[in-house]
Amino acid sequence: MRVRIRLFASLREAVGQSEFELDLAEKATPEDVWGRLAADHPDLARRRRSLTVAVNRRYAPFDQALAAGDEVVFVPPVSGG
C-alpha cells in the first residue's frame, strides 16, 4: 500500500524533503514508517521519543494500522512564545 508522509521543521531539514510517498506492507503502522526513515537517516532515530504522529490530520498512536492513501505526519516538539 502507498501512504503519503509529511515532515516539518528539523525533520524536514534532516531528510531533505517535506513530503513523499512510501510503499508499505498491509497493516503497517506509523512506527514502521518511522523505522524506515530512521534506517535511511540514522541521525533521526534518537528523536523518536519526542515526536507525536498524526494520521489524516488527527493525532494517533504509533501502533495504529494504516490504510492505503493515508497521510502520516510526524510532528517534532515546538517551542516559542
Z-matrix of the N, CA and C atoms (Angstrom, degrees):
N
C 1 1.455
C 2 1.521 1 107.62
N 3 1.297 2 115.42 1 154.36
C 4 1.465 3 121.15 2 -178.45
C 5 1.522 4 109.12 3 -112.65
N 6 1.348 5 116.67 4 132.65
C 7 1.460 6 122.54 5 176.22
C 8 1.526 7 109.05 6 -127.16
N 9 1.304 8 114.55 7 157.45
C 10 1.468 9 121.20 8 178.64
C 11 1.520 10 108.28 9 -100.30
N 12 1.328 11 116.73 10 134.21
C 13 1.464 12 122.94 11 -179.76
C 14 1.522 13 108.12 12 -114.08
N 15 1.332 14 116.07 13 134.91
C 16 1.466 15 121.25 14 175.22
C 17 1.520 16 108.57 15 -124.68
N 18 1.324 17 115.18 16 138.98
C 19 1.462 18 122.01 17 -179.37
C 20 1.522 19 109.37 18 -127.86
N 21 1.318 20 116.46 19 148.06
C 22 1.448 21 122.03 20 -179.40
C 23 1.525 22 110.75 21 -128.42
N 24 1.312 23 114.69 22 160.59
C 25 1.461 24 124.31 23 171.67
C 26 1.527 25 112.64 24 50.99
N 27 1.321 26 116.83 25 -127.42
C 28 1.470 27 120.97 26 -174.70
C 29 1.525 28 112.43 27 -64.53
N 30 1.318 29 118.02 28 -28.14
C 31 1.470 30 120.34 29 177.22
C 32 1.523 31 110.04 30 -67.37
N 33 1.312 32 116.21 31 -43.76
C 34 1.460 33 121.20 32 177.81
C 35 1.527 34 110.24 33 -60.49
N 36 1.322 35 116.29 34 -43.46
C 37 1.462 36 120.41 35 179.57
C 38 1.525 37 111.81 36 -64.28
N 39 1.326 38 117.69 37 -40.80
C 40 1.466 39 121.45 38 -178.37
C 41 1.525 40 112.05 39 -67.10
N 42 1.326 41 116.62 40 -36.73
C 43 1.468 42 121.49 41 -177.13
C 44 1.529 43 110.65 42 -87.44
N 45 1.316 44 116.60 43 -28.87
C 46 1.459 45 119.98 44 178.82
C 47 1.513 46 114.56 45 90.07
N 48 1.311 47 116.69 46 9.04
C 49 1.463 48 120.50 47 174.91
C 50 1.519 49 109.58 48 -156.09
N 51 1.312 50 115.19 49 153.64
C 52 1.464 51 119.34 50 -176.08
C 53 1.523 52 112.93 51 -93.80
N 54 1.330 53 117.43 52 -25.01
C 55 1.459 54 118.83 53 176.94
C 56 1.523 55 110.46 54 -152.84
N 57 1.327 56 113.86 55 151.99
C 58 1.457 57 121.53 56 -179.86
C 59 1.519 58 107.87 57 -166.52
N 60 1.315 59 116.64 58 171.89
C 61 1.458 60 120.99 59 178.14
C 62 1.520 61 109.48 60 -114.56
N 63 1.323 62 115.46 61 150.00
C 64 1.460 63 122.53 62 177.15
C 65 1.518 64 109.16 63 -129.03
N 66 1.310 65 115.37 64 143.70
C 67 1.457 66 121.14 65 170.21
C 68 1.520 67 107.69 66 -94.36
N 69 1.314 68 116.16 67 127.27
C 70 1.464 69 122.65 68 -175.84
C 71 1.523 70 110.44 69 -129.14
N 72 1.306 71 115.35 70 161.80
C 73 1.468 72 120.95 71 173.83
C 74 1.527 73 109.18 72 -70.45
N 75 1.314 74 116.24 73 153.72
C 76 1.468 75 120.30 74 174.88
C 77 1.535 76 109.18 75 -56.34
N 78 1.318 77 115.35 76 145.33
C 79 1.469 78 123.11 77 179.26
C 80 1.523 79 113.17 78 67.33
N 81 1.327 80 117.63 79 17.38
C 82 1.464 81 120.84 80 174.16
C 83 1.524 82 108.31 81 -64.02
N 84 1.317 83 116.39 82 160.54
C 85 1.459 84 123.20 83 -177.55
C 86 1.529 85 109.72 84 -124.73
N 87 1.332 86 117.68 85 167.70
C 88 1.456 87 119.06 86 172.73
C 89 1.544 88 112.17 87 -57.06
N 90 1.324 89 116.76 88 -31.88
C 91 1.471 90 119.66 89 176.81
C 92 1.531 91 110.21 90 -62.07
N 93 1.320 92 117.56 91 -38.64
C 94 1.462 93 121.36 92 176.73
C 95 1.530 94 110.69 93 -64.78
N 96 1.321 95 115.87 94 -41.31
C 97 1.472 96 120.07 95 177.30
C 98 1.517 97 109.56 96 -61.22
N 99 1.323 98 115.95 97 -46.76
C 100 1.463 99 119.50 98 -179.92
C 101 1.530 100 110.49 99 -60.87
N 102 1.309 101 117.31 100 -40.28
C 103 1.459 102 120.58 101 177.55
C 104 1.515 103 112.20 102 -58.41
N 105 1.320 104 116.84 103 -40.48
C 106 1.466 105 120.68 104 177.41
C 107 1.519 106 110.92 105 -65.44
N 108 1.340 107 116.20 106 -43.46
C 109 1.463 108 119.62 107 179.01
C 110 1.522 109 111.07 108 -62.64
N 111 1.324 110 116.98 109 -45.12
C 112 1.461 111 121.43 110 -178.81
C 113 1.532 112 111.13 111 -66.20
N 114 1.325 113 117.56 112 -33.20
C 115 1.466 114 120.35 113 177.23
C 116 1.528 115 110.43 114 -66.84
N 117 1.337 116 116.29 115 -38.71
C 118 1.463 117 120.57 116 179.54
C 119 1.521 118 112.98 117 -79.95
N 120 1.333 119 116.63 118 -25.10
C 121 1.469 120 122.77 119 -177.58
C 122 1.530 121 108.08 120 -136.64
N 123 1.338 122 117.55 121 79.32
C 124 1.477 123 121.63 122 -172.48
C 125 1.526 124 115.14 123 -54.41
N 126 1.322 125 118.18 124 -27.97
C 127 1.467 126 119.37 125 179.32
C 128 1.527 127 112.36 126 -66.04
N 129 1.322 128 117.66 127 -15.30
C 130 1.469 129 120.79 128 177.91
C 131 1.523 130 113.18 129 -77.56
N 132 1.307 131 118.13 130 -25.45
C 133 1.469 132 121.69 131 -171.94
C 134 1.526 133 112.56 132 -51.48
N 135 1.299 134 117.82 133 -41.92
C 136 1.469 135 121.03 134 -176.91
C 137 1.533 136 113.25 135 -69.78
N 138 1.302 137 117.94 136 -13.85
C 139 1.471 138 121.05 137 -177.61
C 140 1.530 139 113.72 138 -85.26
N 141 1.303 140 117.84 139 -11.37
C 142 1.466 141 122.19 140 -173.33
C 143 1.522 142 113.85 141 -52.66
N 144 1.325 143 116.87 142 -43.43
C 145 1.479 144 120.02 143 -175.08
C 146 1.520 145 113.35 144 -64.79
N 147 1.325 146 117.66 145 -21.94
C 148 1.464 147 119.61 146 -177.47
C 149 1.526 148 113.47 147 -97.77
N 150 1.320 149 117.85 148 2.53
C 151 1.456 150 121.32 149 -176.44
C 152 1.522 151 113.12 150 -94.23
N 153 1.314 152 114.21 151 155.22
C 154 1.456 153 121.12 152 163.93
C 155 1.526 154 105.96 153 -118.50
N 156 1.310 155 116.07 154 163.95
C 157 1.462 156 120.27 155 -179.19
C 158 1.518 157 109.10 156 -131.27
N 159 1.322 158 115.18 157 144.82
C 160 1.454 159 121.28 158 173.81
C 161 1.525 160 107.93 159 -123.63
N 162 1.314 161 115.59 160 139.52
C 163 1.459 162 122.31 161 175.66
C 164 1.526 163 106.54 162 -119.08
N 165 1.310 164 115.57 163 120.04
C 166 1.469 165 121.00 164 -178.58
C 167 1.525 166 111.86 165 54.74
N 168 1.329 167 114.52 166 44.15
C 169 1.475 168 123.82 167 174.84
C 170 1.524 169 115.13 168 69.56
N 171 1.328 170 116.50 169 19.66
C 172 1.474 171 120.75 170 174.53
C 173 1.515 172 108.26 171 -129.08
N 174 1.324 173 115.83 172 134.51
C 175 1.461 174 118.47 173 177.00
C 176 1.519 175 109.43 174 -57.62
N 177 1.325 176 115.11 175 141.77
C 178 1.464 177 120.22 176 -174.37
C 179 1.524 178 109.57 177 -144.00
N 180 1.319 179 116.77 178 159.16
C 181 1.463 180 119.88 179 173.49
C 182 1.539 181 109.78 180 -75.62
N 183 1.297 182 116.46 181 154.93
C 184 1.454 183 121.31 182 -179.46
C 185 1.522 184 112.29 183 -67.55
N 186 1.322 185 118.14 184 -14.14
C 187 1.461 186 119.96 185 -179.21
C 188 1.539 187 113.11 186 -102.03
N 189 1.321 188 117.07 187 12.65
C 190 1.467 189 120.44 188 178.33
C 191 1.529 190 110.11 189 -70.91
N 192 1.310 191 117.26 190 133.81
C 193 1.467 192 120.99 191 176.70
C 194 1.523 193 109.70 192 -68.66
N 195 1.310 194 116.00 193 136.35
C 196 1.455 195 122.06 194 178.42
C 197 1.526 196 109.96 195 -96.39
N 198 1.323 197 114.85 196 159.84
C 199 1.460 198 121.64 197 175.84
C 200 1.522 199 108.81 198 -124.72
N 201 1.301 200 116.39 199 157.78
C 202 1.457 201 120.74 200 178.17
C 203 1.522 202 109.73 201 -54.21
N 204 1.331 203 115.67 202 135.76
C 205 1.452 204 121.21 203 178.63
C 206 1.513 205 115.13 204 88.44
N 207 1.338 206 117.91 205 -5.91
C 208 1.471 207 120.30 206 178.48
C 209 1.523 208 111.11 207 -63.82
N 210 1.320 209 114.63 208 153.29
C 211 1.457 210 121.86 209 172.75
C 212 1.529 211 107.56 210 -108.95
N 213 1.325 212 116.70 211 125.11
C 214 1.460 213 122.55 212 -179.67
C 215 1.525 214 107.71 213 -112.85
N 216 1.328 215 115.90 214 126.08
C 217 1.459 216 121.32 215 -179.73
C 218 1.517 217 108.42 216 -122.59
N 219 1.335 218 116.16 217 124.13
C 220 1.458 219 120.77 218 174.17
C 221 1.517 220 107.62 219 -95.20
N 222 1.326 221 115.76 220 127.81
C 223 1.454 222 121.97 221 -174.20
C 224 1.523 223 109.92 222 -112.52
N 225 1.337 224 117.52 223 112.11
C 226 1.460 225 119.90 224 177.85
C 227 1.537 226 110.04 225 -75.85
N 228 1.331 227 116.57 226 164.46
C 229 1.470 228 118.34 227 177.96
C 230 1.521 229 110.12 228 -61.75
N 231 1.322 230 115.57 229 147.69
C 232 1.446 231 121.68 230 -178.58
C 233 1.519 232 108.59 231 -119.08
N 234 1.311 233 115.52 232 138.27
C 235 1.467 234 118.57 233 175.17
C 236 1.520 235 107.94 234 -131.94
N 237 1.277 236 115.67 235 164.24
C 238 1.455 237 119.16 236 -179.84
C 239 1.510 238 109.90 237 143.98
N 240 1.280 239 115.39 238 -177.40
C 241 1.440 240 117.62 239 -176.98
C 242 1.461 241 114.25 240 -145.32
